[in-house]
Amino acid sequence: MLAVGQCGRSVAEEMGTAVESHVERMNRVRTAYREAHTRFVKRLSDAPVDAAERAPQGGGWSAAQIGWHVAAVDGTFAGLISGELPGAKALPDGVSAKAWAEILAAIPDKLEAGKRVQPPDAVKRDDVLSALAESAAKMDTALAGLAEERGSRYAITHPVIGTVCLADIGDWAVAHTIRHNAQAKRLLG
């Protein structure tokens, strides 16, 4: 069970298989994020420019627009984790965030992106690749610098996802990147 006013248990802890230190957890999450991000960037880089920038016939985002969205979300996540962006609040006594596994299981298959992270109608793949590199560097720095106290005592509240502690946002970024890489794969073949 989570301590009162705290969050940030790792998936391993929730499964009862291991207890990670905060540093071990952040290193694991950083590695998972880098791997997911690298696979996504490779998919976009390897795709022909016209295919990456072409929106699907039935509507929806192009692979480049998906990349733009991932870069925007990752930049926002990094800013929230680091404190550069406002929004994270201390969990009040008696309030706990859900465990990450519970949050992940509750994320709907279709989730509408907020207006600030919806891509413009036309984006260039190479601009997106630059934005992805910049947001990934910010995310890695933010996760590396996340103090245990801030990670376990501060959270954000998303209107659909609910309350997510800062220590769990890295896991969210990994899941988000994997999800959108799969979406890009469906578009690009």
N, C-alpha and C positions, 0 to 999 in steps of 0.2 A: 504494500500500500504506500502511496506517496505521502510524504510528510506534509503537515499542514502548511499551506502557503508556498509549496515548492513543486517543482516539476523537473523534468529532464532525465528520466530514467531511460537507459538505453534499451534497445530491443533485446539484447542479451540478458540484461537484468530482468526484464519483464518475463522472459521465458525461463528464468531461473538457471541459466547455463553458466553465467559468469558475472562477475562484478567488475566493471571497468572504472578506472579513475576518470575524472573529467578530461584530463590530457589525452588519455588513451582513446576515449570516445571521440574527442574532436579530431584526433589524428585519423581514426577509422572513417569518420564522416568526410573529412577532407579528401582522403584517398578515394572513397566511393564517389564523391562529387567529381573529382578530377577524371575518374574513369568514365562516368556517365557523360560528362561534358565532352571529353575527347571523342567518344563514339558519335555523339551528336554533331560535333564540328566536322568530323571526318565525313559523315553522311552528307552534310551540306557542301563541304569542299569538293567532294568527289562527284557531285551531281553537275550535269551541264548547267550553265548559268540560266539558260532559258527555261529549263525544267524547274529549277529552284525558285524562279521568280514568277512562274505561271500559276495563277489561282485555279483551283479545280472548277470544272464546268458547272457543277451543281451548286456552287457557292462554297464559301469557306476560305480559309487562309492558304496561301502558298507556303511552300517549305521555308522560303526566306522570311515570310511574315511570322511563321511559327518561331523561327530563330530570333527575330526581333522581339517577340513576346517573351521568350525565355530570357533573353538578355535584360529586358526591362524588369522582369520579376526578380531575377538574380540580383540585379543592382539594388532593387528595393529591399530584398531580404538582407543583403550585405549592409545597407544603410541602417536598417532596423537593428541588426545584431550589434553593429559597432556603436550605435547611438548617434550617428550622423543624421539620421532621420528620426523625427519624433514618432511616437506611437507605442513604444514598449512601456508598459506600466508594471509596477511592482504588484505581485499577487497579494491581495489582502489576506490577513490571518483567516484561516478557515476555508480558504478557496484553493483548490488544486486544479491544475490543468489535467486534461485527459492524458493517458499514456499514449505514446506515439503510435503503437500498433492499433489502438482503438481509433485514433484520428484517421490513420491511413485506411482502415477498413470502412470508415464512414464517408470517405470522399466519393461524391457521385461520379458516375461514368462521364457525364456531361456537366461541365461547370463553366458558366459564362465568365470570361475575364472582365475585371474592372476596367473602366474607361481609360485609366492612366496607363494600363499595360496592354491595351488593344493596339495592334500595329496600324500604321497608315495604310492607305489603299495600295501604294506601290513602294516597295523597298528593294534595294539592290543587295544581292547576295554578299558581295565583298564588304559593303558597309556593315551588314549584319555580322559577318565573321569578325570584323574589328570590334563591334559592340560586344559580341560574345567573349572575346579575349579580355576586354576591359572589365566586364562584369564578373568573369571568372576570377580574375586577379583580385578584385575587391572582395569577392566571397571568400576566397582562400585567406586573405588578410584578416577579414572579420572573424572567421571561425578560429584562426590561429590566436587571435587576440581576445577571444571571448573568455572573460573571467568566470570561474565556476559560480560565484555568487550571482552575477548578472544573468548567466545562463539558466540557473535554476530558480531564481526569484522573480524574473521579469518575463512578461508574456505580451503577446498581441492577441487581439480578438478579431477573427475573420467572420463576416456575416454568415457564411455557409459552414466553414470548417470548425469554427468555435475558437476556444482559447488554446493557443499554442505557445509554449515557453520558448525562449530564445535558443536554448540548447537543442530544441527539436527542429528549428528552422532549417538547419543543414540537411537533416533527413528529408524534410519537405522538398528542399531544392533538388536533392537526388531523385526523389520520386517524380517530381515535376519534370525534370529533364528527361528521365527515362520515358515517361508518358508521352512527351512531345516528340521524342526521337522515334517512337513507334508510330506516331501520327505522320511524321515526315516520311518514314519508310513506306507507309501505305501510299503516300502521294508519289514518291519517287520510284517506287518499285524495288 
